[in-house]
């Protein structure tokens, strides 16, 4: 029997409600108990209609390792967003 203690669980849809696309983000932090043994389950999943990227805390990662992965990913996403904004602004001129 598996039990879960959930500390954080959120799903965000990436498309408007009237869109046929199913893109979403799921973020989860909790403790799962399997065969009487608790383990930390943390992941950030990004999906669209055809593909899924699941960034998870590996068994050998510490929670700090996983946090650092998430910070690095956030920083790179922010840089990419800035690139796209700058590209758009240059096109609009």
C-alpha positions in Angstrom: 0.0 0.0 0.0 1.4 3.4 -1.0 0.7 6.5 1.0 1.6 10.1 0.1 2.1 13.1 2.3 1.8 16.1 0.0 3.5 19.4 0.8 3.0 21.1 -2.6 1.0 20.0 -5.7 0.0 22.3 -8.5 -1.0 22.0 -12.2 -1.0 25.0 -14.5 -2.5 24.8 -18.0 -0.4 26.5 -20.6 -3.1 27.2 -23.1 -6.4 29.0 -23.1 -9.4 27.0 -21.9 -10.8 26.9 -25.5 -7.6 25.5 -26.9 -7.4 21.9 -28.0 -3.8 21.8 -26.8 -3.1 20.0 -23.5 0.2 21.7 -22.5 0.6 21.9 -18.7 3.1 22.1 -15.9 2.9 20.0 -12.8 5.0 20.7 -9.7 5.0 18.2 -6.8 6.7 17.9 -3.4 5.8 15.1 -1.0 6.8 12.0 0.8 5.7 8.6 -0.6 5.7 5.5 1.5 6.3 2.3 -0.4 6.7 -1.1 1.3 6.9 0.8 4.6 9.8 3.0 3.5 9.4 6.7 3.1 11.1 8.6 0.4 11.0 12.2 -0.8 9.2 12.7 -4.2 9.9 16.0 -5.9 9.4 16.7 -9.6 8.6 19.4 -12.1 6.9 18.1 -15.2 6.3 20.0 -18.4 4.2 18.5 -21.1 2.4 19.3 -24.4 0.3 17.2 -26.7 3.1 14.9 -27.7 6.1 15.2 -25.3 6.8 15.2 -21.5 9.9 16.5 -19.7 10.1 15.3 -16.1 12.7 16.9 -13.9 12.8 14.9 -10.7 14.9 14.5 -7.6 16.9 11.4 -8.2 17.3 9.0 -5.3 20.9 10.0 -4.9 20.2 13.8 -5.0 19.8 15.8 -1.8 16.9 18.2 -1.6 19.5 21.0 -2.0 20.7 19.4 -5.2 17.2 19.4 -6.6 16.6 23.0 -5.5 19.8 24.0 -7.3 18.6 22.2 -10.5 15.3 24.1 -10.3 17.1 27.5 -9.7 19.4 26.8 -12.7 16.4 25.9 -14.8 14.5 29.0 -13.7 17.5 31.3 -14.4 17.9 29.8 -17.9 14.2 30.2 -18.7 14.4 33.8 -17.6 17.4 34.4 -19.9 15.5 32.8 -22.8 12.5 34.9 -22.1 14.6 38.0 -22.2 16.1 36.9 -25.5 12.7 36.4 -27.0 11.5 39.8 -25.8 14.5 41.5 -27.2 14.1 39.7 -30.5 10.4 40.8 -30.7 11.3 44.4 -29.8 13.9 44.5 -32.6 11.4 43.1 -35.1 8.8 45.7 -34.1 11.1 48.6 -34.8 
